Amino acid sequence: MCPLSLIGFIIAFIACAHIALTIDKSEQKGVIYTFDGIEREILNKVNFPE
């Protein structure tokens, strides 16, 4: 069983990678992610259908 700190590090890395991958998209809007029970307002650049 992996230590919780390692799992938390992996989750944080995936979240940062997701933000880095979506930051270059057009039609940018603000989205709110719920991460570990904490609501964080992150300005992600994602495409929303209009």
N, C-alpha and C positions, 0 to 999 in steps of 0.2 A: 504494500500500500504506500502510495506516494505521500510525502509530507504536504500539509495544506499550503505551506508557503510556495512550494514548487507548483502546485495546481493554480494558485493565485497568480503567480508569475506568468504561467502559460496563458491564462485567461486575459491578463492585462496585455500581453504581447499580441494576442489575436485581436483584441479590441483596437490597439494602436495600428496594427496592420490594416484592419478594416477601414479605419479613419483615413489612413494614408492612401489606400486604394480608391476611396470614394471622394477624396478631396479635389480631384481634378475633373470631376464630371460637371456638365453644364446644368442649368436650371437648379441653382442651389436654393435649398430651403432649410429651415431649422427643424431638427427632430429631437425628441427627448427619449433617451435610452434609460431603462431601468437596469442598473448594474449592481449586483450584490445587494439588492434592496435599497440602493441609494439612487434617487432620481438625479441624473446629471443632464443639464441642457448642453448639448453639443451641436454646434453648427456644422452639420454634415452637408456635403454637396451631393444630393441624390436627386434622381429624376422621379418626379411624381406625375402620374397621369392626370391630365386636366380635363 
